[in-house]
C-alpha cells in the first residue's frame, strides 16, 4: 500500500509517501509515543517524594498528551520486597505509588521485558503487575509463565486496533519465562514468528518492542538487525528497542522504521554516558506508518535531575550532527530543514 518516497530521520521526522492515497475524511490516524528506559527509584525517590509522582514527566507531559498512547520500558519492579532474587551488580526497584505518575503522563502501557524486572523475584514481578493493573496501565512482555509473557497489550483508537509485543534478549537467563516459570518473553524464533503472525492477522497495527543490544554501544548488533527484519517480514508495522542507555541507529526496512535504541528516559542514575535519549513519535494512517518523528531529550541527570527535557534548537542541531557521525549503515545522511526537522531526500 505504501512506497517510501520521502524520509525524515534522526532528530526529527521520517515521512513516507503513500501510494493509493485515501481521502482525508476516510483515513484513520493513530499517534503513538515510545520512551526509553524508565527507573523511578534510587536517587529519583527523594525528588518524587518532594515534588510528587508527576515530577519526572513535567517537561514532556504536554507532548505525551498530544498522542493517543505513550509506551514506556518500566525497568524497575514496584515492590516493597527487599530481598534480591539473584546475585547481580545492580538491583533496581521503586516504591509503590510511582506508577500514577506514568498514568497521568499518558503512559498507559509499559513493557516489562527487561533485565531488571525480576531483580526482586517473582513476588516483585507480581507486585509490579498488580500496581500497574490498579493504576490502569497495561503491561506486556513478562508474566507468570511464557504464555502470559508473550501476550500482547491491545488497544483501539479511531477504529484502528493496536497490538504491542515485548521481548527481552538480555541476561540473566533465569529471568526468561518458561512454560512453568515466571519471567520475561525471550525472542525465541518460533515464538516470535508465531506471535507476530497472530497479531498481524488480528490487529491493524503491530509494534514489537525489544530490550536488546550492548550497553553504551551506538550501533546495533547483527542479531538485533536479524530480529527486527524478521518481525517486519511477518507483519510488524514498527520496531523499537532499548537497553544500551544511548541512542542507536535508525533503519528503514521494507518501508518500515526500526529505532534500535531510544536510550534512557527518566532513569535514576548519574551516568556520564547517558546524556541524550529519544522519544519516538509515530503516526499511523490506515495501519501503516505515515510519519515518524524523533524528539531528543536531555537525560543527563546532573542537569535535569530525573526529569527529561526536550533539547532546545542549538542542542538539537548538535545532536543531529552527533547522530550523523555514528559509524553505522543504518544512520541516514541528513540535512536540517528550516523548521528544525531533518529531511532525507
Secondary structure, 3 states (H helix, E strand, C coil): CECCCCECCCCCEEECCECCCCCCCCCCEEEEEEEEEEECCCCHHHHHHHHCCCHHHCCCHHHHCCCCEEEEEECCEECCCCCCCCCCCCCCEECCCCHHHHHHCCEEEEECCCCCCCCCHHHHHHHHHHHHHHHCCEEECEECCHHHHCCCEEEEECCEEEEEEEEECCCCHHHECCCCCCEECCCCHHHHHHHHHHHHHHCCEEEEEEECCCCCCCCCCHHHHHHHHHHHHCCCCEEEEECCCCECCEEEECCEEEECCECEEEECCCCCCCCEEEEEEEEEECCEEEEEEEEEEECCHHHHCCCCEECCHHHHHHHHHHHHHCCCCCCCCCEECCCCCEEEC
